[in-house]
Amino acid sequence: MIFTFINYNLVTTKLKFFSEKHYYHLVDESPWPLVGAGSGLMLTFGGVMSMHSYTGGTFLLKCGFVLLLLTMYGWWKDIVREGTFEGQHTKNVKQGLKIGMILFIVSEIMFFVAFFWGFFHSSLVPTLELGNIWPPMYYNVLNAWEIPFLNTIILLSSGATVTWAHYGIINGKYQQSILGLILTIILAIFFTVLQGYEYLDAPFTISDSVYGSTFFMATGFHGFHVFVGTCFLSVCLGRLCYHHFTTNHHLGFEAAAWYWHFVDVVWLFLFIMIYWWGGN
């Protein structure tokens, strides 16, 4: 009887241990890593097949893209649920998420370093084919003090408004944070529209020597990051309207604000190096 009591206590203790959540949040089983990997594989194969005009390549590419969007929605919805409604994001978990976001931004910085590397490699020592000068001979480059300068003012202003929204969340000023986020999103959309107009009006294309390639690759991928950041901030606005953020628990918004400040800083380098210095 004593042994039975001891065994019962051991079993109860084990069941209690395995039923409790770990301090560092051991996540539940999820289909999204497998679905995400499958969508990436379909995107890769579909993209290559469509570029080489194979039958079914475009269909496979579209299926992969839809699966990728489904993965993003489902996975991030689970993370929002775990952190907002289940209370799984403890201090240690939030610290890990912050480190992960910082490392992601660092990887994005290195992504743009590659474009700047290519730009300076060609601009500091122009080849004979470029006329030994930069910008290349007979190129009508864009004026840095027109649309690019206006976009610089817009992005810097959006950085100020997103910081204002952040302070509103920290101080419990609900209306201020919503207004700041709305202004940030409007400025981001305005920036994207102006950059699209600039591309349509540009006197050169991406195939016009290394100047066109480096210009459109660097500014184009920055524009894509602006679009991603706009979506990120729009989701934060929706969560803010549903009262998901508190004065001391708003990591999702902090990540979006960090990402947006990264977009601002990259644009400053693009404006100074590619538009201003590179266009003279």
Contacts in CASP RR format, 6 or more apart in sequence:
PFRMAT RR
TARGET T0000
AUTHOR 0000-0000-0000
METHOD contacts of the structure
MODEL  1
MIFTFINYNLVTTKLKFFSEKHYYHLVDESPWPLVGAGSGLMLTFGGVMS
MHSYTGGTFLLKCGFVLLLLTMYGWWKDIVREGTFEGQHTKNVKQGLKIG
MILFIVSEIMFFVAFFWGFFHSSLVPTLELGNIWPPMYYNVLNAWEIPFL
NTIILLSSGATVTWAHYGIINGKYQQSILGLILTIILAIFFTVLQGYEYL
DAPFTISDSVYGSTFFMATGFHGFHVFVGTCFLSVCLGRLCYHHFTTNHH
LGFEAAAWYWHFVDVVWLFLFIMIYWWGGN
21 88 0 8 1.000
23 90 0 8 1.000
23 92 0 8 1.000
24 90 0 8 1.000
24 92 0 8 1.000
24 93 0 8 1.000
25 82 0 8 1.000
25 88 0 8 1.000
25 89 0 8 1.000
25 90 0 8 1.000
25 93 0 8 1.000
27 82 0 8 1.000
30 75 0 8 1.000
30 78 0 8 1.000
32 71 0 8 1.000
32 74 0 8 1.000
32 75 0 8 1.000
32 78 0 8 1.000
35 67 0 8 1.000
35 70 0 8 1.000
35 71 0 8 1.000
36 67 0 8 1.000
36 68 0 8 1.000
36 71 0 8 1.000
38 64 0 8 1.000
38 67 0 8 1.000
39 64 0 8 1.000
39 65 0 8 1.000
39 67 0 8 1.000
39 68 0 8 1.000
39 70 0 8 1.000
39 71 0 8 1.000
40 64 0 8 1.000
40 67 0 8 1.000
40 68 0 8 1.000
42 60 0 8 1.000
42 61 0 8 1.000
42 63 0 8 1.000
42 64 0 8 1.000
42 67 0 8 1.000
43 61 0 8 1.000
43 64 0 8 1.000
43 65 0 8 1.000
43 68 0 8 1.000
45 57 0 8 1.000
45 60 0 8 1.000
46 56 0 8 1.000
46 57 0 8 1.000
46 58 0 8 1.000
46 60 0 8 1.000
46 61 0 8 1.000
46 64 0 8 1.000
47 57 0 8 1.000
47 60 0 8 1.000
47 61 0 8 1.000
49 56 0 8 1.000
49 57 0 8 1.000
49 60 0 8 1.000
49 61 0 8 1.000
50 56 0 8 1.000
50 57 0 8 1.000
50 58 0 8 1.000
50 60 0 8 1.000
50 61 0 8 1.000
76 235 0 8 1.000
80 239 0 8 1.000
80 244 0 8 1.000
82 88 0 8 1.000
82 89 0 8 1.000
83 89 0 8 1.000
84 239 0 8 1.000
84 244 0 8 1.000
89 97 0 8 1.000
89 249 0 8 1.000
89 251 0 8 1.000
94 251 0 8 1.000
97 251 0 8 1.000
97 255 0 8 1.000
98 251 0 8 1.000
98 254 0 8 1.000
98 255 0 8 1.000
101 255 0 8 1.000
101 258 0 8 1.000
101 259 0 8 1.000
102 258 0 8 1.000
105 258 0 8 1.000
105 259 0 8 1.000
105 262 0 8 1.000
108 225 0 8 1.000
108 262 0 8 1.000
109 262 0 8 1.000
109 266 0 8 1.000
111 221 0 8 1.000
112 218 0 8 1.000
112 221 0 8 1.000
112 222 0 8 1.000
112 266 0 8 1.000
112 269 0 8 1.000
115 214 0 8 1.000
115 217 0 8 1.000
115 218 0 8 1.000
115 221 0 8 1.000
116 218 0 8 1.000
116 269 0 8 1.000
116 273 0 8 1.000
118 210 0 8 1.000
118 214 0 8 1.000
119 214 0 8 1.000
119 218 0 8 1.000
119 273 0 8 1.000
119 274 0 8 1.000
120 273 0 8 1.000
122 130 0 8 1.000
122 134 0 8 1.000
122 210 0 8 1.000
122 211 0 8 1.000
122 214 0 8 1.000
123 134 0 8 1.000
123 278 0 8 1.000
124 134 0 8 1.000
126 132 0 8 1.000
126 133 0 8 1.000
126 134 0 8 1.000
126 136 0 8 1.000
129 209 0 8 1.000
130 136 0 8 1.000
130 137 0 8 1.000
130 209 0 8 1.000
130 210 0 8 1.000
130 211 0 8 1.000
131 137 0 8 1.000
134 211 0 8 1.000
134 278 0 8 1.000
134 279 0 8 1.000
135 141 0 8 1.000
135 211 0 8 1.000
135 278 0 8 1.000
135 279 0 8 1.000
136 209 0 8 1.000
136 211 0 8 1.000
139 203 0 8 1.000
139 204 0 8 1.000
139 208 0 8 1.000
139 211 0 8 1.000
140 203 0 8 1.000
140 204 0 8 1.000
141 203 0 8 1.000
141 204 0 8 1.000
141 211 0 8 1.000
141 278 0 8 1.000
141 279 0 8 1.000
142 148 0 8 1.000
142 198 0 8 1.000
142 202 0 8 1.000
142 203 0 8 1.000
142 275 0 8 1.000
142 279 0 8 1.000
144 271 0 8 1.000
144 275 0 8 1.000
144 276 0 8 1.000
144 279 0 8 1.000
147 194 0 8 1.000
147 195 0 8 1.000
147 197 0 8 1.000
147 198 0 8 1.000
148 198 0 8 1.000
148 271 0 8 1.000
148 275 0 8 1.000
149 271 0 8 1.000
150 194 0 8 1.000
151 191 0 8 1.000
151 194 0 8 1.000
151 195 0 8 1.000
151 267 0 8 1.000
151 271 0 8 1.000
152 267 0 8 1.000
152 268 0 8 1.000
152 271 0 8 1.000
154 187 0 8 1.000
154 190 0 8 1.000
154 191 0 8 1.000
154 194 0 8 1.000
155 187 0 8 1.000
155 191 0 8 1.000
155 263 0 8 1.000
155 264 0 8 1.000
155 267 0 8 1.000
156 264 0 8 1.000
157 187 0 8 1.000
158 183 0 8 1.000
158 184 0 8 1.000
158 187 0 8 1.000
158 188 0 8 1.000
158 191 0 8 1.000
158 260 0 8 1.000
158 264 0 8 1.000
159 184 0 8 1.000
159 260 0 8 1.000
159 261 0 8 1.000
159 264 0 8 1.000
161 180 0 8 1.000
161 181 0 8 1.000
161 183 0 8 1.000
161 184 0 8 1.000
161 187 0 8 1.000
162 180 0 8 1.000
162 181 0 8 1.000
162 184 0 8 1.000
162 233 0 8 1.000
162 256 0 8 1.000
162 257 0 8 1.000
162 260 0 8 1.000
162 261 0 8 1.000
163 257 0 8 1.000
164 176 0 8 1.000
164 180 0 8 1.000
165 176 0 8 1.000
165 177 0 8 1.000
165 178 0 8 1.000
165 179 0 8 1.000
165 180 0 8 1.000
165 181 0 8 1.000
165 184 0 8 1.000
165 253 0 8 1.000
165 257 0 8 1.000
166 177 0 8 1.000
166 253 0 8 1.000
166 254 0 8 1.000
166 257 0 8 1.000
167 173 0 8 1.000
167 176 0 8 1.000
168 174 0 8 1.000
168 176 0 8 1.000
168 177 0 8 1.000
169 177 0 8 1.000
169 240 0 8 1.000
169 245 0 8 1.000
169 247 0 8 1.000
169 250 0 8 1.000
169 253 0 8 1.000
170 247 0 8 1.000
170 250 0 8 1.000
171 247 0 8 1.000
172 247 0 8 1.000
174 240 0 8 1.000
177 240 0 8 1.000
177 245 0 8 1.000
178 237 0 8 1.000
178 240 0 8 1.000
178 241 0 8 1.000
181 233 0 8 1.000
181 236 0 8 1.000
181 237 0 8 1.000
181 240 0 8 1.000
182 237 0 8 1.000
184 233 0 8 1.000
184 260 0 8 1.000
185 230 0 8 1.000
185 233 0 8 1.000
185 234 0 8 1.000
185 237 0 8 1.000
188 226 0 8 1.000
188 229 0 8 1.000
188 230 0 8 1.000
188 233 0 8 1.000
189 230 0 8 1.000
191 226 0 8 1.000
192 223 0 8 1.000
192 226 0 8 1.000
192 227 0 8 1.000
192 230 0 8 1.000
195 219 0 8 1.000
195 220 0 8 1.000
195 223 0 8 1.000
195 226 0 8 1.000
199 216 0 8 1.000
204 211 0 8 1.000
204 212 0 8 1.000
204 215 0 8 1.000
205 212 0 8 1.000
205 216 0 8 1.000
206 212 0 8 1.000
206 213 0 8 1.000
206 215 0 8 1.000
206 216 0 8 1.000
206 217 0 8 1.000
207 213 0 8 1.000
214 274 0 8 1.000
215 274 0 8 1.000
218 270 0 8 1.000
218 274 0 8 1.000
219 270 0 8 1.000
219 274 0 8 1.000
222 263 0 8 1.000
222 266 0 8 1.000
222 267 0 8 1.000
222 270 0 8 1.000
225 263 0 8 1.000
225 266 0 8 1.000
226 263 0 8 1.000
228 259 0 8 1.000
229 256 0 8 1.000
229 259 0 8 1.000
229 260 0 8 1.000
229 263 0 8 1.000
232 255 0 8 1.000
232 256 0 8 1.000
232 259 0 8 1.000
232 260 0 8 1.000
233 256 0 8 1.000
233 260 0 8 1.000
235 256 0 8 1.000
236 245 0 8 1.000
236 252 0 8 1.000
236 253 0 8 1.000
236 256 0 8 1.000
239 245 0 8 1.000
239 252 0 8 1.000
239 253 0 8 1.000
240 253 0 8 1.000
245 252 0 8 1.000
245 253 0 8 1.000
END
